[in-house]
Amino acid sequence: MMEAVREFAETYGLSNSIPDRILDLASEVGELSKEYTKSTGHGKREFSVNSDWHMEMGDVLFVFLCLAHQTDVDVAEALQMSMDKLKKRFEKTGKLGSGR
């Protein structure tokens, strides 16, 4: 997956700065939230996954993977580190949240 994103970014000249990429990610997460709100009628009905949800999830993932590539983050390693942290927290407190 990372190789496909790297090739796509190079082919199409996607060389945003890191701050711009972070803003892109925030924007895409906002669009995902908007799609959820639209799908539920602002909480009036059950959420249902549709093609727009899939597209927005893809957009978030793409920008996230571009950012990971740009900052030399191994996403599999980062995910494992995060799950290890959450596991330790849960074993200690019985909760996954940090309580912040």
C-alpha positions as CSV (number, residue, x, y, z in Angstrom):
1,M,0.0,0.0,0.0
2,M,2.8,2.4,0.9
3,E,4.6,1.7,-2.3
4,A,1.4,2.5,-4.3
5,V,1.0,5.8,-2.5
6,R,4.6,6.7,-3.0
7,E,4.4,6.0,-6.7
8,F,1.2,7.9,-7.1
9,A,2.6,10.9,-5.2
10,E,5.7,10.9,-7.3
11,T,3.8,10.5,-10.6
12,Y,1.4,13.3,-9.9
13,G,3.9,15.6,-8.2
14,L,2.2,15.6,-4.8
15,S,4.9,17.2,-2.7
16,N,3.0,19.3,-0.2
17,S,4.9,20.5,2.9
18,I,4.3,18.6,6.1
19,P,2.1,21.5,7.6
20,D,0.0,21.5,4.4
21,R,-0.3,17.7,4.5
22,I,-1.5,17.9,8.2
23,L,-4.1,20.5,7.2
24,D,-5.2,18.2,4.3
25,L,-5.6,15.4,6.8
26,A,-7.7,17.5,9.2
27,S,-9.8,18.6,6.2
28,E,-10.4,15.0,5.1
29,V,-11.3,13.9,8.6
30,G,-13.8,16.8,8.6
31,E,-15.3,15.6,5.4
32,L,-15.6,12.1,6.9
33,S,-17.4,13.5,9.9
34,K,-19.7,15.5,7.6
35,E,-20.5,12.3,5.7
36,Y,-21.4,10.6,9.0
37,T,-23.6,13.5,10.0
38,K,-25.3,13.5,6.6
39,S,-25.8,9.7,6.7
40,T,-27.5,9.9,10.1
41,G,-29.6,12.9,9.4
42,H,-27.8,14.7,12.2
43,G,-28.3,11.8,14.5
44,K,-32.0,11.1,13.7
45,R,-31.4,7.7,12.1
46,E,-28.9,4.8,12.3
47,F,-25.6,5.2,10.5
48,S,-25.3,3.2,7.3
49,V,-22.2,2.8,5.3
50,N,-22.5,3.9,1.7
51,S,-20.2,4.7,-1.3
52,D,-19.6,8.3,-0.1
53,W,-18.4,6.9,3.3
54,H,-16.0,4.6,1.5
55,M,-14.7,7.4,-0.6
56,E,-14.1,9.7,2.4
57,M,-12.4,6.9,4.3
58,G,-10.2,6.4,1.2
59,D,-9.3,10.1,1.1
60,V,-8.4,10.1,4.8
61,L,-6.2,7.0,4.4
62,F,-4.5,8.4,1.3
63,V,-3.5,11.6,2.9
64,F,-2.5,9.8,6.1
65,L,-0.3,7.4,4.1
66,C,1.2,10.3,2.2
67,L,2.1,12.0,5.5
68,A,3.6,8.7,6.8
69,H,5.7,8.4,3.7
70,Q,6.8,12.0,3.8
71,T,7.9,11.7,7.4
72,D,9.5,8.2,7.0
73,V,7.1,6.5,9.4
74,D,6.6,2.7,9.1
75,V,2.8,2.5,9.5
76,A,2.8,-1.1,10.6
77,E,5.4,-0.4,13.3
78,A,3.5,2.8,14.4
79,L,0.3,0.8,14.6
80,Q,1.9,-1.9,16.7
81,M,3.4,0.6,19.0
82,S,0.0,2.2,19.5
83,M,-1.7,-1.1,20.2
84,D,1.0,-2.1,22.7
85,K,0.5,1.2,24.5
86,L,-3.3,0.7,24.5
87,K,-2.9,-2.8,25.8
88,K,-0.7,-1.7,28.7
89,R,-3.1,1.1,29.5
90,F,-6.1,-1.3,29.5
91,E,-4.2,-3.9,31.6
92,K,-3.4,-1.1,34.2
93,T,-6.6,0.9,34.2
94,G,-9.3,-1.2,32.5
95,K,-9.8,1.6,30.0
96,L,-8.3,2.4,26.6
97,G,-8.7,6.2,26.9
98,S,-5.9,8.3,28.3
99,G,-8.3,10.2,30.6
100,R,-7.0,13.5,29.2
